[in-house]
Amino acid sequence: MERRRSRRVSVMADIDYQVDGVAMSKRIADISEGGVFIDTPVPAEVGTAFTLRFALDGVQIEARGLVAYSQPYIGMGVEFVDLAPHCRLAIRQYVARATVPEAVGV
């Protein structure tokens, strides 16, 4: 059953974060206004909170995130728990552009 409150779209962006004092650089697989999915073979435990940083269409995004779910050897879903308004707007605009259907027969 789908529980997401906002539309998600595929994205390829590098992301930096730190868990238990260990710096990580991974890749985002998808994004929504509510959070991101980070590809990683060793995801953090559900409930782990950390600050994450990435660029989206030239906008630097920094947010507090909370691991909402974890899939060993695949990755983790991270919910944004503190996201500045300009960052939320940049994500909203990115998702809107990525979901606009292409014109047919033009």
C-alpha positions as CSV (number, residue, x, y, z in Angstrom):
1,M,0.0,0.0,0.0
2,E,1.4,3.4,-1.0
3,R,1.8,5.7,2.0
4,R,3.6,8.7,0.3
5,R,1.9,12.1,0.6
6,S,3.8,13.6,-2.3
7,R,4.8,12.6,-5.8
8,R,8.4,11.2,-6.2
9,V,10.5,11.3,-9.3
10,S,13.8,9.7,-10.4
11,V,16.9,11.8,-9.9
12,M,20.6,11.1,-10.1
13,A,22.4,13.4,-7.6
14,D,25.3,12.9,-5.3
15,I,24.5,13.4,-1.6
16,D,26.8,13.9,1.5
17,Y,25.8,13.0,5.0
18,Q,27.3,11.8,8.3
19,V,26.2,8.9,10.4
20,D,27.8,8.2,13.8
21,G,30.7,10.4,12.9
22,V,31.4,8.7,9.6
23,A,31.1,10.9,6.5
24,M,29.2,9.3,3.6
25,S,28.9,10.2,-0.1
26,K,26.3,8.3,-1.9
27,R,23.7,8.8,-4.7
28,I,20.0,9.7,-4.6
29,A,17.7,7.5,-6.6
30,D,14.5,9.4,-6.2
31,I,13.1,12.5,-4.5
32,S,9.9,14.0,-3.4
33,E,8.9,17.0,-1.4
34,G,8.9,14.7,1.6
35,G,12.2,13.0,1.3
36,V,14.8,11.0,-0.8
37,F,15.8,7.5,-1.4
38,I,19.6,7.0,-1.0
39,D,21.3,4.1,-2.8
40,T,23.6,2.4,-0.3
41,P,24.4,-1.3,0.4
42,V,24.7,-0.5,4.2
43,P,21.8,1.8,5.1
44,A,21.5,3.4,8.5
45,E,18.9,2.1,11.0
46,V,15.4,3.3,11.0
47,G,15.1,6.3,13.2
48,T,18.6,7.6,12.6
49,A,18.7,11.4,12.1
50,F,21.4,13.3,10.2
51,T,22.0,16.3,8.1
52,L,22.2,15.8,4.4
53,R,23.5,18.0,1.6
54,F,23.1,17.8,-2.2
55,A,22.6,20.0,-5.2
56,L,19.4,20.0,-7.3
57,D,19.4,22.0,-10.5
58,G,22.2,24.3,-9.2
59,V,20.4,24.9,-5.8
60,Q,22.3,23.7,-2.7
61,I,19.9,21.7,-0.5
62,E,20.7,21.1,3.1
63,A,18.1,19.4,5.4
64,R,17.7,17.3,8.5
65,G,16.6,13.9,7.6
66,L,15.2,10.8,9.5
67,V,15.6,7.3,8.1
68,A,12.0,6.2,7.6
69,Y,12.8,2.7,6.2
70,S,15.8,0.7,5.4
71,Q,16.5,-2.1,2.8
72,P,19.8,-3.9,3.4
73,Y,22.0,-4.0,0.2
74,I,19.6,-1.6,-1.5
75,G,19.3,1.7,0.4
76,M,17.1,3.8,2.7
77,G,14.2,6.2,2.5
78,V,15.0,9.4,4.3
79,E,12.2,11.8,5.4
80,F,12.9,15.5,5.5
81,V,12.2,16.7,9.0
82,D,13.7,20.2,8.7
83,L,13.9,21.8,5.3
84,A,14.2,25.5,4.6
85,P,11.4,27.1,2.5
86,H,13.7,27.9,-0.5
87,C,15.0,24.3,-0.5
88,R,11.4,22.9,-0.4
89,L,10.5,25.2,-3.3
90,A,13.5,24.0,-5.4
91,I,12.4,20.4,-4.8
92,R,8.8,21.2,-5.6
93,Q,9.8,22.8,-8.8
94,Y,12.1,20.0,-9.8
95,V,9.4,17.4,-9.2
96,A,6.9,19.5,-11.2
97,R,9.2,19.8,-14.1
98,A,10.0,16.1,-14.0
99,T,6.4,15.0,-14.1
100,V,5.1,17.3,-16.9
101,P,4.1,15.0,-19.8
102,E,6.0,15.6,-23.0
103,A,4.1,17.1,-25.9
104,V,3.0,14.5,-28.5
105,G,3.0,15.2,-32.2
106,V,4.7,18.6,-32.0
